C-alpha cells in the first residue's frame, strides 16, 4: 500500500494505491489494484497483468473529471536495468513538475 499525503497537513491524502498479488494461470505477475486521487479519481479498481522488465500504463478515467495514468514496472530485485530505469523516471518526473 502506498499513501501520499500533503506535507503541510498529513491528514490530507493526495493519493492512495493498494496492490494485492493474485494467482495467474498464465504465470505472469497479476495484481488487483485500488487507486484514489482526490479531485481526480474517487476510487478505481481493477486487475493488471505485468511482465518483468516491461512498463505498463493504465489510463484511469473519471466521469466529468481529469483522469490519471498509473505506470507500473515489475523487475526482479537485482535487475541490472532497474537503477537506470528509476533514474530516467526521476528525470522525467522532475521535468513534469517544473
C-alpha positions as CSV (number, residue, x, y, z in Angstrom):
1,X,0.0,0.0,0.0
2,X,1.2,3.5,-0.9
3,X,-0.2,6.7,0.5
4,X,0.9,10.2,-0.4
5,X,-0.2,12.9,1.9
6,X,0.1,16.7,2.0
7,X,3.4,17.7,3.6
8,X,1.8,20.7,5.3
9,X,-1.2,18.7,6.6
10,X,-0.6,14.9,6.7
11,X,-4.4,14.4,7.3
12,X,-4.9,15.4,3.6
13,X,-4.4,12.4,1.4
14,X,-3.1,13.2,-2.2
15,X,-3.1,9.6,-3.5
16,X,-3.7,6.1,-2.3
17,X,-2.7,2.9,-4.2
18,X,-3.1,-0.6,-3.0
19,X,-1.7,-3.6,-5.0
20,X,-2.6,-7.2,-4.0
21,X,-1.0,-10.1,-5.8
22,X,-3.4,-12.7,-7.3
23,X,-2.7,-16.1,-8.8
24,X,-2.4,-16.0,-12.6
25,X,-2.8,-19.2,-14.6
26,X,-0.6,-17.8,-17.3
27,X,2.3,-17.5,-14.9
28,X,2.7,-13.7,-15.3
29,X,2.5,-11.2,-12.4
30,X,-1.1,-10.2,-11.7
31,X,-2.3,-7.7,-9.1
32,X,-5.6,-6.3,-8.1
33,X,-5.3,-2.6,-7.6
34,X,-7.3,0.1,-5.9
35,X,-6.5,3.7,-6.7
36,X,-7.9,7.0,-5.4
37,X,-6.7,10.5,-6.2
38,X,-8.9,13.2,-4.5
39,X,-10.2,15.6,-7.1
40,X,-9.5,13.2,-10.0
41,X,-10.4,9.6,-9.2
42,X,-12.6,8.8,-6.3
43,X,-11.9,5.0,-6.4
44,X,-10.8,2.9,-9.3
45,X,-10.4,-0.9,-9.0
46,X,-9.2,-3.5,-11.4
47,X,-6.6,-6.2,-12.2
48,X,-3.4,-5.6,-14.0
49,X,-1.1,-8.2,-15.5
50,X,2.6,-7.3,-15.6
51,X,5.6,-8.8,-17.4
52,X,9.0,-8.4,-15.7
53,X,11.1,-5.7,-17.3
54,X,8.2,-4.0,-19.1
55,X,6.4,-0.9,-18.1
56,X,2.6,-1.0,-18.2
57,X,0.4,2.1,-18.3
58,X,-3.3,2.1,-17.2
59,X,-5.5,5.1,-18.0
60,X,-7.9,5.6,-15.2
61,X,-10.8,7.8,-16.2
62,X,-13.3,9.5,-14.0
63,X,-16.6,10.8,-15.5
64,X,-16.5,14.6,-15.6
65,X,-13.0,14.9,-14.2
66,X,-9.5,14.7,-15.4
67,X,-8.3,11.1,-15.2
68,X,-4.8,9.8,-14.2
69,X,-2.4,7.3,-15.7
70,X,-1.0,4.6,-13.5
71,X,2.5,3.5,-14.6
72,X,3.7,0.1,-13.2
73,X,7.0,-1.7,-13.7
74,X,7.9,-5.1,-12.4
75,X,11.6,-6.0,-12.0
76,X,13.5,-8.7,-10.2
77,X,15.2,-7.3,-7.1
78,X,18.6,-7.4,-8.7
79,X,17.6,-6.5,-12.2
80,X,20.6,-4.7,-13.9
81,X,18.4,-2.1,-15.6
82,X,16.4,-1.2,-12.6
83,X,18.6,1.7,-11.4
84,X,18.8,3.1,-14.9
85,X,15.0,2.9,-15.2
86,X,14.5,4.6,-11.9
87,X,16.9,7.4,-12.8
88,X,15.1,8.0,-16.1
89,X,11.7,8.1,-14.3
90,X,13.1,10.6,-11.7
91,X,14.4,12.9,-14.5
92,X,11.0,12.6,-16.3
93,X,9.1,13.4,-13.2
94,X,11.4,16.4,-12.5
95,X,10.7,17.9,-15.9
96,X,6.9,17.3,-15.4
97,X,6.9,19.0,-12.0
98,X,8.5,22.2,-13.4
